[in-house]
């Protein structure tokens, strides 16, 4: 599936900007499961404050507990 490929490519790129854009893409398109999976896949690239901001502004947190 393309979402898994996108997450793996973002993680391999080692570019935080790409990983963050992917996060925003998933929440903007209501792909909440992909949002959570990308946090796990790209955990070393996504800053905690960015993860929390996206989580709170898009109300994803009611489905997932994000522990930083």
C-alpha positions as CSV (number, residue, x, y, z in Angstrom):
1,X,0.0,0.0,0.0
2,X,1.2,3.5,-0.8
3,X,1.0,4.8,2.8
4,X,3.4,2.1,4.1
5,X,5.8,3.0,1.3
6,X,5.6,6.7,2.1
7,X,6.3,6.1,5.8
8,X,9.3,3.9,5.0
9,X,10.6,6.3,2.5
10,X,10.3,9.2,4.9
11,X,12.1,7.2,7.6
12,X,14.9,6.3,5.3
13,X,15.3,9.9,4.1
14,X,16.3,10.9,7.6
15,X,14.7,14.3,6.8
16,X,12.5,15.6,9.6
17,X,10.7,18.0,7.3
18,X,9.5,15.1,5.1
19,X,8.3,13.1,8.1
20,X,6.4,16.1,9.4
21,X,4.8,16.8,6.1
22,X,3.7,13.2,5.9
23,X,2.1,13.6,9.4
24,X,0.2,16.6,8.2
25,X,-0.9,14.8,5.1
26,X,-2.3,11.9,7.1
27,X,-4.3,14.1,9.5
28,X,-5.6,16.4,6.7
29,X,-6.9,13.3,4.9
30,X,-8.4,11.7,8.0
31,X,-6.0,8.8,7.9
32,X,-5.7,8.5,11.7
33,X,-4.2,5.0,11.7
34,X,-1.5,6.1,9.3
35,X,-0.8,9.1,11.6
36,X,-0.2,6.8,14.5
37,X,1.9,4.4,12.3
38,X,4.0,7.3,11.0
39,X,4.7,8.5,14.5
40,X,6.0,5.0,15.3
41,X,7.9,4.6,12.0
42,X,9.5,8.0,12.0
43,X,9.8,8.5,15.8
44,X,13.4,9.6,15.6
45,X,12.6,12.3,13.0
46,X,9.5,13.9,14.5
47,X,10.0,16.4,17.3
48,X,7.8,15.9,20.3
49,X,6.3,19.4,20.1
50,X,5.4,18.8,16.5
51,X,3.7,15.5,17.3
52,X,1.7,17.1,20.2
53,X,0.7,20.1,18.1
54,X,-0.6,18.0,15.2
55,X,-2.3,15.7,17.7
56,X,-4.0,18.5,19.6
57,X,-5.0,20.7,16.6
58,X,-6.6,17.8,14.7
59,X,-8.1,16.1,17.8
60,X,-6.3,12.8,17.0
61,X,-5.5,12.3,20.6
62,X,-8.9,11.0,21.5
63,X,-8.0,7.8,19.6
64,X,-4.4,7.3,20.6
65,X,-2.4,8.0,23.7
66,X,0.9,9.6,22.6
67,X,3.6,9.1,25.2
68,X,6.7,11.2,24.6
